[in-house]
Amino acid sequence: MATTSGQDRGGLLLCRVAGVPVLLSPSWWLGAALIVLFYTPLVGRLLPGVGVWAAAVIAATFTVLLAVSVLLHELGHCLVALRLGLPVRRVRLFLLGGISEISRTPAKPRQEGMIALAGPVVSLVLAAATGLGWLAMNAGGATWLLVAQTCVANLAVGVFNLLPGLPLDGGRMLRALTWSVTGRRHTGTTAGVIGAAVVALGLSVWAIAGLVGDVRGQWLRLAVCALMAWFVVAGARAEYAAEQRSRRPEGIRLRELVRPILQLPAESPVGDALTAAAGRGVVLVRADGVAVGLLDRNAAERLVASAPHEPAERAAEPVTPETIVLDSEPTDEVIERVRHVPAWQFLVVDEQGRPSGVLRREELREALNSEPPGGG
């Protein structure tokens, strides 16, 4: 995914962990600058006698330690997802923290709960480890302050993420629990959205209490709470919208959408292959029995217009592991696969690996859009 310059469309590529790219979003630099700006005066108050430039260096070091802590939190999510067989597109650090972009929705509430819990567990373990170091050190000095602040930061990250509102980890655990009890993921998402509203309200009340009580740092508290409340509300809305888009219409049957299949030699004239298809899916096979792809109807029609005797292989869409679907796979998993794999056709095979049909993206999309959403 990275170019030779180390850049990705999502930011700067830092490294890969278990094959998953870790990116630094451009917005992270803004967050880092703000942390250094606000933290430098605090360092000066906590460590009297430290010059402004030394305080800025300490603040910048803390920013890096915070980024590493957030990264470890996200890698907790990432590695558990991979262990459960869910692909992870990338891990990205940005202005308000980090995100692990899991390419497929967990099929079971237990999976969602385990992935969500992993991040806060990592943060709380880091808080405990740095907390022991903090207690063991003599008070005073830059190292003591960095260890103490890293402990507090990880504790804050862990506790905040356990709040029961989407898109926070606590909200995902609430969704998993509700999903497990009701059997409906959508009901779990609704519970997580309601939780997000409660969390945002709590942050607002805490910020206003600071203003009314004229506490120290009241305006910084207001700014942080407003930013966090916005993050929670915006994230919850995005989660709810994504859930609405992914809901499967009640009564949809994939077997009714799978077209029967026809196998033809890959060297067949494209005009003949298009005629023989007659509404069926066409698997093009070489002489050695290896399938080279599925006949792409649109590409075949374009090729026929100029060269009807060219080999049909020239109008084939490749068959890859991602475009092969078992006829026994659950409907929701197949729909999720089709949503995320950039292919127009999917080869359906039986338990013995024999082709049994072709599923076309456009026909599945029409079926999903033609029915009103039902339950579960």
C-alpha positions as CSV (number, residue, x, y, z in Angstrom):
1,M,0.0,0.0,0.0
2,A,2.9,2.4,0.5
3,T,4.7,4.1,-2.3
4,T,8.5,4.5,-2.4
5,S,8.2,7.8,-0.6
6,G,6.6,6.1,2.4
7,Q,3.3,7.8,1.9
8,D,-0.2,6.3,1.9
9,R,-3.5,7.9,1.1
10,G,-4.2,7.7,4.8
11,G,-0.9,9.2,6.0
12,L,2.7,8.4,6.5
13,L,3.6,4.7,6.7
14,L,5.4,4.0,10.0
15,C,5.7,0.2,9.9
16,R,3.8,-3.0,9.4
17,V,2.7,-5.3,12.2
18,A,1.6,-8.8,11.2
19,G,1.4,-7.4,7.7
20,V,-1.0,-4.6,8.6
21,P,0.3,-1.1,7.7
22,V,0.5,1.4,10.6
23,L,-0.1,5.0,9.3
24,L,0.4,8.4,10.8
25,S,-2.4,10.7,9.7
26,P,-1.6,14.3,8.8
27,S,-4.0,15.4,11.5
28,W,-1.8,13.8,14.2
29,W,0.7,16.5,13.7
30,L,-1.9,19.1,14.6
31,G,-2.8,17.2,17.7
32,A,0.9,16.8,18.7
33,A,1.5,20.6,18.3
34,L,-1.5,21.3,20.5
35,I,-0.3,18.9,23.2
36,V,3.2,20.5,23.2
37,L,1.6,24.0,23.3
38,F,-0.6,23.2,26.3
39,Y,1.7,20.8,28.1
40,T,4.9,23.0,28.0
41,P,3.6,25.5,30.6
42,L,2.5,22.6,32.8
43,V,6.0,21.1,32.8
44,G,7.3,24.5,33.9
45,R,5.0,24.5,36.9
46,L,5.7,20.8,37.8
47,L,9.4,21.1,37.4
48,P,10.4,24.6,38.7
49,G,13.7,25.8,37.2
50,V,13.3,24.0,33.9
51,G,13.7,26.4,31.0
52,V,11.0,26.9,28.4
53,W,13.0,25.0,25.7
54,A,13.7,22.1,28.0
55,A,10.0,22.0,29.0
56,A,9.1,21.9,25.3
57,V,11.4,19.0,24.7
58,I,9.8,17.1,27.6
59,A,6.4,17.9,26.2
60,A,7.3,16.7,22.8
61,T,8.7,13.5,24.3
62,F,5.5,12.9,26.2
63,T,3.6,13.4,22.9
64,V,5.6,10.6,21.3
65,L,5.1,8.3,24.4
66,L,1.3,9.1,24.1
67,A,1.3,8.1,20.4
68,V,3.1,4.9,21.2
69,S,0.6,4.1,24.0
70,V,-2.3,4.8,21.6
71,L,-0.6,2.6,18.9
72,L,-0.3,-0.3,21.4
73,H,-4.0,0.2,22.3
74,E,-5.0,-0.1,18.6
75,L,-2.6,-3.1,18.0
76,G,-4.5,-4.8,20.8
77,H,-7.7,-4.5,18.7
78,C,-5.8,-5.4,15.5
79,L,-4.1,-8.6,16.8
80,V,-7.2,-10.0,18.4
81,A,-9.2,-9.3,15.2
82,L,-6.5,-11.1,13.1
83,R,-6.5,-14.0,15.6
84,L,-10.3,-14.3,15.1
85,G,-9.8,-14.5,11.3
86,L,-11.0,-10.9,10.6
87,P,-8.8,-9.0,8.1
88,V,-7.5,-5.6,9.2
89,R,-7.0,-3.0,6.5
90,R,-4.7,-0.7,8.4
91,V,-4.1,1.0,11.8
92,R,-4.1,4.8,11.8
93,L,-3.1,7.4,14.3
94,F,-4.9,10.7,13.9
95,L,-5.8,13.9,15.8
96,L,-8.1,12.3,18.4
97,G,-6.3,9.0,18.9
98,G,-6.2,6.0,16.7
99,I,-8.4,3.5,14.8
100,S,-8.0,-0.1,13.6
101,E,-9.8,-0.4,10.3
102,I,-11.2,-4.0,10.3
103,S,-12.3,-5.0,6.8
104,R,-15.2,-7.2,7.8
105,T,-17.9,-6.8,10.4
106,P,-17.6,-9.4,13.2
107,A,-20.1,-12.2,12.6
108,K,-20.7,-13.0,16.3
109,P,-21.2,-10.7,19.3
110,R,-18.4,-12.6,21.1
111,Q,-16.0,-11.6,18.4
112,E,-17.0,-7.9,18.7
113,G,-16.7,-7.9,22.4
114,M,-13.3,-9.6,22.5
115,I,-11.9,-7.1,19.9
116,A,-13.3,-4.1,21.7
117,L,-12.1,-5.2,25.1
118,A,-8.5,-5.8,23.9
119,G,-7.7,-2.1,23.5
120,P,-8.6,-0.9,27.0
121,V,-6.9,-4.0,28.5
122,V,-3.7,-3.0,26.8
123,S,-4.0,0.7,28.1
124,L,-4.8,-0.4,31.6
125,V,-1.8,-2.8,31.7
126,L,0.4,0.0,30.4
127,A,-1.0,2.3,33.2
128,A,-0.3,-0.4,35.8
129,A,3.3,-1.0,34.5
130,T,4.1,2.7,34.4
131,G,2.3,3.3,37.7
132,L,4.7,0.8,39.4
133,G,7.6,2.7,37.9
134,W,6.2,6.0,39.0
135,L,5.9,4.7,42.6
136,A,9.4,3.3,42.6
137,M,11.0,6.5,41.5
138,N,12.0,9.5,43.5
139,A,9.8,12.5,42.8
140,G,11.2,15.2,40.6
141,G,13.1,15.2,37.3
142,A,12.1,14.8,33.7
143,T,12.0,11.0,33.7
144,W,9.8,10.8,36.8
145,L,7.4,13.3,35.2
146,L,7.3,11.5,31.9
147,V,6.6,8.1,33.6
148,A,3.9,9.7,35.8
149,Q,2.2,11.4,32.9
150,T,2.3,8.3,30.7
151,C,0.7,6.4,33.5
152,V,-2.1,9.0,33.9
153,A,-2.6,9.2,30.1
154,N,-2.9,5.4,29.7
155,L,-5.3,5.3,32.6
156,A,-7.4,8.1,31.0
157,V,-7.4,6.4,27.6
158,G,-8.4,3.0,29.1
159,V,-11.2,4.5,31.3
160,F,-12.5,6.8,28.6
161,N,-12.7,4.1,26.1
162,L,-14.7,1.9,28.5
163,L,-17.5,4.4,28.6
164,P,-20.6,2.7,27.1
165,G,-21.2,4.7,24.0
166,L,-20.3,4.2,20.3
167,P,-17.7,4.5,18.8
168,L,-15.8,4.0,22.0
169,D,-14.8,0.4,23.0
170,G,-17.3,0.4,25.8
171,G,-20.0,1.2,23.3
172,R,-18.9,-1.7,21.2
173,M,-19.0,-4.0,24.2
174,L,-22.5,-2.7,25.0
175,R,-23.5,-3.5,21.4
176,A,-22.0,-7.0,21.7
177,L,-23.8,-7.7,25.0
178,T,-27.1,-6.4,23.6
179,W,-26.6,-8.3,20.4
180,S,-25.9,-11.5,22.4
181,V,-29.1,-11.1,24.5
182,T,-31.5,-10.0,21.7
183,G,-29.9,-11.8,18.7
184,R,-30.1,-8.5,16.8
185,R,-26.9,-6.5,16.0
186,H,-29.0,-3.5,15.0
187,T,-30.5,-3.4,18.5
188,G,-27.0,-3.5,19.9
189,T,-26.1,-0.5,17.7
190,T,-29.1,1.4,18.9
191,A,-28.1,0.8,22.5
192,G,-24.6,2.0,21.7
193,V,-26.0,5.2,20.1
194,I,-28.1,5.9,23.2
195,G,-25.0,5.3,25.3
196,A,-23.1,7.8,23.2
197,A,-25.8,10.4,23.9
198,V,-25.5,9.8,27.6
199,V,-21.7,10.1,27.4
200,A,-21.8,13.3,25.4
201,L,-24.3,14.7,27.9
202,G,-22.1,13.7,30.8
203,L,-19.1,15.5,29.2
204,S,-21.2,18.6,28.7
205,V,-22.3,18.7,32.3
206,W,-18.8,18.2,33.5
207,A,-17.5,21.0,31.4
208,I,-20.3,23.4,32.5
209,A,-19.7,22.5,36.1
210,G,-16.1,23.6,35.7
211,L,-17.2,27.0,34.4
212,V,-19.8,27.5,37.1
213,G,-17.3,26.4,39.8
214,D,-14.6,28.6,38.3
215,V,-12.1,25.7,38.6
216,R,-8.5,26.0,37.5
217,G,-8.2,25.2,33.8
218,Q,-11.9,25.6,33.2
219,W,-11.5,26.7,29.5
220,L,-9.1,23.9,28.7
221,R,-11.6,21.5,30.2
222,L,-14.4,23.0,28.2
223,A,-12.4,22.7,25.0
224,V,-11.4,19.1,25.6
225,C,-15.0,18.1,26.6
226,A,-16.4,19.8,23.6
227,L,-14.0,18.0,21.3
228,M,-14.6,14.6,22.9
229,A,-18.4,15.1,22.9
230,W,-18.3,15.9,19.2
231,F,-16.1,12.9,18.5
232,V,-18.5,10.6,20.3
233,V,-21.7,12.0,18.7
234,A,-20.2,12.1,15.2
235,G,-18.8,8.5,15.6
236,A,-22.1,7.2,16.9
237,R,-24.0,8.8,13.9
238,A,-21.5,7.1,11.6
239,E,-21.9,3.7,13.3
240,Y,-25.7,4.0,13.1
241,A,-25.6,5.0,9.4
242,A,-23.2,2.1,8.6
243,E,-25.5,-0.3,10.4
244,Q,-28.5,0.9,8.4
245,R,-26.6,0.4,5.2
246,S,-25.5,-3.1,6.1
247,R,-28.9,-4.5,7.3
248,R,-30.0,-7.4,5.3
249,P,-33.6,-7.3,4.0
250,E,-35.7,-10.0,5.7
251,G,-36.4,-13.0,3.4
252,I,-33.5,-12.5,0.9
253,R,-32.2,-15.8,-0.4
254,L,-28.8,-15.9,-2.0
255,R,-29.5,-19.1,-3.7
256,E,-32.2,-17.3,-5.7
257,L,-29.6,-14.8,-6.9
258,V,-26.9,-17.2,-7.9
259,R,-26.9,-17.8,-11.7
260,P,-26.3,-21.3,-13.1
261,I,-22.8,-21.8,-14.4
262,L,-21.4,-22.8,-17.8
263,Q,-17.8,-23.9,-18.3
264,L,-16.2,-23.0,-21.7
265,P,-12.6,-23.3,-23.0
266,A,-10.7,-20.1,-22.4
267,E,-9.7,-19.9,-26.1
268,S,-13.4,-20.0,-27.3
269,P,-14.2,-17.0,-29.5
270,V,-15.6,-14.2,-27.3
271,G,-18.7,-13.9,-29.6
272,D,-19.6,-17.5,-29.2
273,A,-19.0,-17.4,-25.4
274,L,-21.3,-14.4,-25.1
275,T,-24.0,-16.2,-27.1
276,A,-23.7,-19.4,-25.2
277,A,-23.9,-17.6,-21.8
278,A,-27.6,-16.9,-22.3
279,G,-27.9,-15.3,-18.8
280,R,-25.6,-17.9,-17.1
281,G,-22.3,-17.3,-15.5
282,V,-19.4,-18.5,-17.6
283,V,-16.2,-19.9,-16.2
284,L,-13.4,-19.9,-18.7
285,V,-11.0,-22.9,-18.3
286,R,-7.7,-23.6,-19.9
287,A,-6.7,-26.9,-21.5
288,D,-5.0,-28.0,-18.3
289,G,-8.3,-27.5,-16.3
290,V,-7.3,-24.3,-14.5
291,A,-10.0,-21.6,-14.4
292,V,-8.6,-18.4,-15.7
293,G,-11.6,-16.2,-14.8
294,L,-15.3,-15.4,-15.2
295,L,-16.6,-13.9,-18.4
296,D,-17.1,-10.2,-17.9
297,R,-20.3,-9.5,-19.9
298,N,-19.6,-5.8,-20.4
299,A,-16.0,-6.4,-21.5
300,A,-17.1,-9.2,-23.8
301,E,-19.7,-7.0,-25.5
302,R,-17.0,-4.3,-26.1
303,L,-14.6,-6.9,-27.5
304,V,-17.3,-8.5,-29.7
305,A,-18.0,-5.1,-31.3
306,S,-14.4,-4.9,-32.6
307,A,-13.0,-8.5,-32.6
308,P,-15.7,-11.2,-32.1
309,H,-13.2,-14.0,-32.8
310,E,-10.7,-13.0,-30.1
311,P,-10.3,-15.6,-27.3
312,A,-12.9,-15.1,-24.5
313,E,-10.0,-15.1,-22.0
314,R,-9.3,-11.5,-23.0
315,A,-12.7,-10.6,-21.5
316,A,-12.3,-12.5,-18.3
317,E,-12.5,-11.2,-14.7
318,P,-9.9,-13.1,-12.7
319,V,-10.9,-15.6,-10.0
320,T,-9.1,-14.9,-6.7
321,P,-9.5,-16.4,-3.2
322,E,-11.5,-13.3,-2.2
323,T,-14.0,-13.8,-5.1
324,I,-14.7,-17.5,-4.3
325,V,-17.8,-18.1,-2.1
326,L,-18.8,-21.4,-0.5
327,D,-22.5,-22.2,-1.1
328,S,-22.7,-23.0,2.6
329,E,-21.4,-19.6,3.8
330,P,-23.9,-17.6,5.9
331,T,-25.8,-15.0,3.9
332,D,-24.5,-12.1,6.1
333,E,-20.9,-13.1,5.6
334,V,-21.4,-13.3,1.8
335,I,-23.0,-9.9,1.7
336,E,-20.2,-8.4,3.8
337,R,-17.6,-10.0,1.4
338,V,-19.3,-8.6,-1.7
339,R,-19.4,-5.1,0.0
340,H,-15.7,-5.0,0.5
341,V,-14.1,-7.0,-2.4
342,P,-13.8,-4.9,-5.6
343,A,-15.1,-7.5,-8.0
344,W,-18.3,-7.6,-10.2
345,Q,-18.7,-11.4,-10.0
346,F,-18.1,-14.1,-7.4
347,L,-17.7,-17.8,-8.1
348,V,-19.8,-20.0,-5.9
349,V,-18.4,-23.4,-5.2
350,D,-19.7,-26.4,-3.3
351,E,-18.0,-28.2,-0.4
352,Q,-15.8,-30.2,-2.8
353,G,-14.6,-27.0,-4.5
354,R,-16.7,-27.6,-7.7
355,P,-18.2,-24.5,-9.4
356,S,-21.9,-24.3,-8.8
357,G,-22.9,-20.8,-9.8
358,V,-22.0,-17.1,-10.2
359,L,-23.2,-14.3,-7.9
360,R,-23.1,-10.8,-9.5
361,R,-22.6,-7.7,-7.4
362,E,-25.2,-5.7,-9.2
363,E,-27.9,-8.3,-8.7
364,L,-27.2,-8.6,-5.0
365,R,-27.3,-4.8,-4.7
366,E,-30.7,-4.6,-6.4
367,A,-32.0,-7.3,-4.1
368,L,-30.7,-5.4,-1.0
369,N,-32.3,-2.2,-2.2
370,S,-35.6,-3.6,-3.3
371,E,-36.8,-4.9,0.0
372,P,-37.7,-2.8,3.1
373,P,-35.4,-3.6,6.1
374,G,-36.7,-6.3,8.3
375,G,-35.7,-7.6,11.7
376,G,-32.4,-9.2,12.6
